[in-house]
Amino acid sequence: MLDFLADIDVFALEMFFVGLLGLAGLAIAFVAGTVIVNLFRGQR
């Protein structure tokens, strides 16, 4: 039924999704940092 999955390199697939997770984490940290900086800047 899922014979096409047998040819996929599981480690490469795992590294791809770990990379996506890392990029998402960096994007979240950047947005959070920008929000915090703007909150402090708005208090002047």
Backbone atoms as SQL, in Angstrom:
CREATE TABLE atoms (id INTEGER PRIMARY KEY, chain TEXT, resi INTEGER, resn TEXT, atom TEXT, x REAL, y REAL, z REAL);
INSERT INTO atoms VALUES
  (1, 'A', 1, 'MET', 'N', 0.818, -1.199, 0.000),
  (2, 'A', 1, 'MET', 'CA', 0.000, 0.000, 0.000),
  (3, 'A', 1, 'MET', 'C', 0.863, 1.265, 0.000),
  (4, 'A', 2, 'LEU', 'N', 1.820, 1.344, 0.925),
  (5, 'A', 2, 'LEU', 'CA', 2.703, 2.508, 1.000),
  (6, 'A', 2, 'LEU', 'C', 4.117, 2.138, 0.589),
  (7, 'A', 3, 'ASP', 'N', 4.239, 1.411, -0.508),
  (8, 'A', 3, 'ASP', 'CA', 5.550, 0.950, -0.949),
  (9, 'A', 3, 'ASP', 'C', 6.455, 2.091, -1.382),
  (10, 'A', 4, 'PHE', 'N', 5.885, 3.212, -1.829),
  (11, 'A', 4, 'PHE', 'CA', 6.717, 4.329, -2.282),
  (12, 'A', 4, 'PHE', 'C', 7.464, 4.969, -1.118),
  (13, 'A', 5, 'LEU', 'N', 7.024, 4.745, 0.119),
  (14, 'A', 5, 'LEU', 'CA', 7.711, 5.300, 1.277),
  (15, 'A', 5, 'LEU', 'C', 8.969, 4.528, 1.633),
  (16, 'A', 6, 'ALA', 'N', 9.123, 3.341, 1.099),
  (17, 'A', 6, 'ALA', 'CA', 10.279, 2.516, 1.435),
  (18, 'A', 6, 'ALA', 'C', 11.556, 3.084, 0.837),
  (19, 'A', 7, 'ASP', 'N', 11.465, 3.870, -0.237),
  (20, 'A', 7, 'ASP', 'CA', 12.654, 4.393, -0.898),
  (21, 'A', 7, 'ASP', 'C', 13.114, 5.727, -0.322),
  (22, 'A', 8, 'ILE', 'N', 12.354, 6.326, 0.590),
  (23, 'A', 8, 'ILE', 'CA', 12.690, 7.637, 1.129),
  (24, 'A', 8, 'ILE', 'C', 13.727, 7.477, 2.234),
  (25, 'A', 9, 'ASP', 'N', 14.772, 8.331, 2.180),
  (26, 'A', 9, 'ASP', 'CA', 15.780, 8.340, 3.237),
  (27, 'A', 9, 'ASP', 'C', 15.190, 9.039, 4.462),
  (28, 'A', 10, 'VAL', 'N', 14.972, 8.274, 5.525),
  (29, 'A', 10, 'VAL', 'CA', 14.285, 8.801, 6.700),
  (30, 'A', 10, 'VAL', 'C', 15.120, 9.876, 7.373),
  (31, 'A', 11, 'PHE', 'N', 16.439, 9.701, 7.400),
  (32, 'A', 11, 'PHE', 'CA', 17.305, 10.695, 8.057),
  (33, 'A', 11, 'PHE', 'C', 17.242, 12.032, 7.330),
  (34, 'A', 12, 'ALA', 'N', 17.249, 12.020, 6.001),
  (35, 'A', 12, 'ALA', 'CA', 17.165, 13.268, 5.238),
  (36, 'A', 12, 'ALA', 'C', 15.822, 13.950, 5.478),
  (37, 'A', 13, 'LEU', 'N', 14.770, 13.169, 5.514),
  (38, 'A', 13, 'LEU', 'CA', 13.443, 13.726, 5.777),
  (39, 'A', 13, 'LEU', 'C', 13.383, 14.335, 7.177),
  (40, 'A', 14, 'GLU', 'N', 13.979, 13.637, 8.142),
  (41, 'A', 14, 'GLU', 'CA', 13.997, 14.140, 9.508),
  (42, 'A', 14, 'GLU', 'C', 14.800, 15.427, 9.608),
  (43, 'A', 15, 'MET', 'N', 15.946, 15.506, 8.935),
  (44, 'A', 15, 'MET', 'CA', 16.759, 16.713, 8.949),
  (45, 'A', 15, 'MET', 'C', 16.031, 17.879, 8.283),
  (46, 'A', 16, 'PHE', 'N', 15.258, 17.588, 7.245),
  (47, 'A', 16, 'PHE', 'CA', 14.468, 18.634, 6.587),
  (48, 'A', 16, 'PHE', 'C', 13.475, 19.248, 7.561),
  (49, 'A', 17, 'PHE', 'N', 12.746, 18.406, 8.291),
  (50, 'A', 17, 'PHE', 'CA', 11.746, 18.929, 9.212),
  (51, 'A', 17, 'PHE', 'C', 12.378, 19.571, 10.437),
  (52, 'A', 18, 'VAL', 'N', 13.540, 19.070, 10.871),
  (53, 'A', 18, 'VAL', 'CA', 14.240, 19.726, 11.972),
  (54, 'A', 18, 'VAL', 'C', 14.714, 21.101, 11.527),
  (55, 'A', 19, 'GLY', 'N', 15.153, 21.216, 10.272),
  (56, 'A', 19, 'GLY', 'CA', 15.535, 22.515, 9.729),
  (57, 'A', 19, 'GLY', 'C', 14.368, 23.470, 9.670),
  (58, 'A', 20, 'LEU', 'N', 13.216, 22.972, 9.243),
  (59, 'A', 20, 'LEU', 'CA', 12.009, 23.812, 9.235),
  (60, 'A', 20, 'LEU', 'C', 11.640, 24.261, 10.644),
  (61, 'A', 21, 'LEU', 'N', 11.779, 23.362, 11.599),
  (62, 'A', 21, 'LEU', 'CA', 11.487, 23.702, 12.990),
  (63, 'A', 21, 'LEU', 'C', 12.439, 24.774, 13.496),
  (64, 'A', 22, 'GLY', 'N', 13.713, 24.661, 13.122),
  (65, 'A', 22, 'GLY', 'CA', 14.692, 25.682, 13.511),
  (66, 'A', 22, 'GLY', 'C', 14.376, 27.031, 12.900),
  (67, 'A', 23, 'LEU', 'N', 14.003, 27.041, 11.617),
  (68, 'A', 23, 'LEU', 'CA', 13.637, 28.304, 10.960),
  (69, 'A', 23, 'LEU', 'C', 12.409, 28.926, 11.617),
  (70, 'A', 24, 'ALA', 'N', 11.439, 28.097, 11.952),
  (71, 'A', 24, 'ALA', 'CA', 10.239, 28.613, 12.620),
  (72, 'A', 24, 'ALA', 'C', 10.604, 29.193, 13.989),
  (73, 'A', 25, 'GLY', 'N', 11.493, 28.536, 14.709),
  (74, 'A', 25, 'GLY', 'CA', 11.926, 29.046, 16.009),
  (75, 'A', 25, 'GLY', 'C', 12.636, 30.382, 15.889),
  (76, 'A', 26, 'LEU', 'N', 13.503, 30.515, 14.876),
  (77, 'A', 26, 'LEU', 'CA', 14.190, 31.784, 14.653),
  (78, 'A', 26, 'LEU', 'C', 13.196, 32.893, 14.296),
  (79, 'A', 27, 'ALA', 'N', 12.222, 32.575, 13.466),
  (80, 'A', 27, 'ALA', 'CA', 11.221, 33.571, 13.080),
  (81, 'A', 27, 'ALA', 'C', 10.407, 34.007, 14.294),
  (82, 'A', 28, 'ILE', 'N', 10.025, 33.055, 15.144),
  (83, 'A', 28, 'ILE', 'CA', 9.261, 33.384, 16.348),
  (84, 'A', 28, 'ILE', 'C', 10.096, 34.250, 17.282),
  (85, 'A', 29, 'ALA', 'N', 11.381, 33.914, 17.456),
  (86, 'A', 29, 'ALA', 'CA', 12.251, 34.705, 18.329),
  (87, 'A', 29, 'ALA', 'C', 12.433, 36.115, 17.774),
  (88, 'A', 30, 'PHE', 'N', 12.561, 36.253, 16.463),
  (89, 'A', 30, 'PHE', 'CA', 12.728, 37.577, 15.850),
  (90, 'A', 30, 'PHE', 'C', 11.484, 38.430, 16.055),
  (91, 'A', 31, 'VAL', 'N', 10.316, 37.856, 15.831),
  (92, 'A', 31, 'VAL', 'CA', 9.072, 38.603, 16.009),
  (93, 'A', 31, 'VAL', 'C', 8.886, 38.976, 17.478),
  (94, 'A', 32, 'ALA', 'N', 9.181, 38.058, 18.382),
  (95, 'A', 32, 'ALA', 'CA', 9.046, 38.351, 19.811),
  (96, 'A', 32, 'ALA', 'C', 10.006, 39.468, 20.220),
  (97, 'A', 33, 'GLY', 'N', 11.233, 39.414, 19.733),
  (98, 'A', 33, 'GLY', 'CA', 12.202, 40.468, 20.042),
  (99, 'A', 33, 'GLY', 'C', 11.763, 41.808, 19.496),
  (100, 'A', 34, 'THR', 'N', 11.237, 41.824, 18.274),
  (101, 'A', 34, 'THR', 'CA', 10.757, 43.067, 17.675),
  (102, 'A', 34, 'THR', 'C', 9.599, 43.644, 18.490),
  (103, 'A', 35, 'VAL', 'N', 8.682, 42.787, 18.921),
  (104, 'A', 35, 'VAL', 'CA', 7.543, 43.255, 19.713),
  (105, 'A', 35, 'VAL', 'C', 8.022, 43.839, 21.031),
  (106, 'A', 36, 'ILE', 'N', 8.957, 43.178, 21.701),
  (107, 'A', 36, 'ILE', 'CA', 9.453, 43.669, 22.989),
  (108, 'A', 36, 'ILE', 'C', 10.172, 44.996, 22.817),
  (109, 'A', 37, 'VAL', 'N', 11.004, 45.112, 21.788),
  (110, 'A', 37, 'VAL', 'CA', 11.713, 46.379, 21.544),
  (111, 'A', 37, 'VAL', 'C', 10.722, 47.498, 21.273),
  (112, 'A', 38, 'ASN', 'N', 9.702, 47.226, 20.474),
  (113, 'A', 38, 'ASN', 'CA', 8.727, 48.267, 20.183),
  (114, 'A', 38, 'ASN', 'C', 7.890, 48.637, 21.403),
  (115, 'A', 39, 'LEU', 'N', 7.634, 47.668, 22.280),
  (116, 'A', 39, 'LEU', 'CA', 6.909, 47.988, 23.509),
  (117, 'A', 39, 'LEU', 'C', 7.708, 48.932, 24.399),
  (118, 'A', 40, 'PHE', 'N', 9.019, 48.674, 24.553),
  (119, 'A', 40, 'PHE', 'CA', 9.851, 49.551, 25.360),
  (120, 'A', 40, 'PHE', 'C', 10.038, 50.896, 24.686),
  (121, 'A', 41, 'ARG', 'N', 10.144, 50.903, 23.361),
  (122, 'A', 41, 'ARG', 'CA', 10.328, 52.155, 22.633),
  (123, 'A', 41, 'ARG', 'C', 9.069, 53.022, 22.733),
  (124, 'A', 42, 'GLY', 'N', 7.912, 52.409, 22.833),
  (125, 'A', 42, 'GLY', 'CA', 6.670, 53.156, 22.906),
  (126, 'A', 42, 'GLY', 'C', 6.409, 53.815, 24.252),
  (127, 'A', 43, 'GLN', 'N', 7.225, 53.498, 25.259),
  (128, 'A', 43, 'GLN', 'CA', 7.003, 54.054, 26.590),
  (129, 'A', 43, 'GLN', 'C', 7.668, 55.402, 26.777),
  (130, 'A', 44, 'ARG', 'N', 8.411, 55.881, 25.806),
  (131, 'A', 44, 'ARG', 'CA', 9.091, 57.173, 25.943),
  (132, 'A', 44, 'ARG', 'C', 8.104, 58.325, 25.912);
